[in-house]
Amino acid sequence: MILKWTVFDVKCSNGNVGLIFTKGDLKEVREEVAKYKVGAPARVGLVAPVDLVVPPGNIGLDPSHTSFFQVLNIPTKINKGTVEIITLVELIKKGDKVGSSEAAPLAKLSIRPFSYGLVVQTVYDNGSVFSPEVLDLIEDDLIEKFALGVSMVTSLALAIHYPTIAAASHMLINDYKNLLAVAVETE
């Protein structure tokens, strides 16, 4: 069998790409793929996907490391022969680039703040290419969107006096009200 590629291969096949072929439910496959994330250290130059804070508490390092944290403006004290961070320290905000002053203490503390894994960006099913958010839609969402569309078409039809099935009942009621108003005025 020859697989015929469509627009999918042009728009979606740049960068690091992984293809998953399945006959299963697409939503379940996406959820299964999302489970597999690997922790990774913060490296200099990466963009932080989340806010990163170091909580206060004992970090288990010997007192010789206090000068390292003082240079980075991280308040510490020595408690029972180990270094303890005094206050909550916000190292990186979401969207900021990780610098050496942020990566160094995280490496020292063995904190792996970021996770990497597959992210479903595009779904190809039966010749259609769509966003993975479509997999989250339920029947009630579709009914709501359809009702909103019908409402907008009805409003437009009423505004331009164009008869449609959806606008017919409103037009009849409006015409009946106008007829009653004329009848009341002529008495």
Residue pairs with C-beta under 8 A, 6 or more apart in sequence:
6 127
6 129
7 129
8 122
8 124
8 129
11 122
11 129
12 121
12 122
12 124
12 129
18 118
20 29
20 33
22 29
26 123
26 125
26 135
27 135
27 136
30 120
30 123
30 132
30 135
33 117
33 118
33 120
34 117
34 118
34 119
34 120
36 117
36 118
37 115
37 116
37 117
38 115
38 116
38 117
39 112
39 114
39 115
40 112
40 114
40 115
40 116
41 103
41 106
41 107
41 111
41 112
41 113
41 114
42 48
42 52
42 92
42 98
42 102
42 103
42 106
42 107
42 111
42 113
42 114
43 98
43 103
44 98
44 99
44 100
44 103
45 97
45 98
46 97
46 98
46 114
47 95
47 96
47 97
47 98
48 92
48 93
48 94
48 95
48 96
48 97
48 98
48 113
48 114
49 94
49 114
50 94
50 113
50 114
51 90
51 92
51 93
51 94
52 90
52 91
52 92
52 102
52 106
52 113
53 88
53 89
53 90
53 91
54 74
54 85
54 88
54 89
54 91
54 105
54 106
54 109
54 111
55 85
55 88
56 84
56 85
56 86
56 87
56 88
57 84
57 85
58 79
58 80
58 82
58 83
58 84
59 82
59 83
59 84
59 85
59 109
60 82
60 83
61 82
61 83
61 108
61 109
62 81
62 82
62 83
63 78
63 81
63 82
63 83
65 83
65 108
66 76
66 78
66 83
68 104
68 105
68 108
69 75
69 76
69 83
69 85
69 105
70 76
72 101
72 104
72 105
74 85
74 89
74 105
75 85
75 86
75 87
75 89
76 83
76 84
76 85
76 86
77 83
77 84
77 86
78 84
91 102
91 105
91 106
92 98
92 102
92 113
106 113
120 132
121 132
122 129
122 130
122 131
122 132
123 129
123 130
123 131
123 132
123 134
123 135
150 166
153 164
153 166
153 167
154 164
154 166
154 167
154 170
156 162
157 163
157 164
157 166
157 167
158 167
158 170
158 171
158 174
161 171
163 171
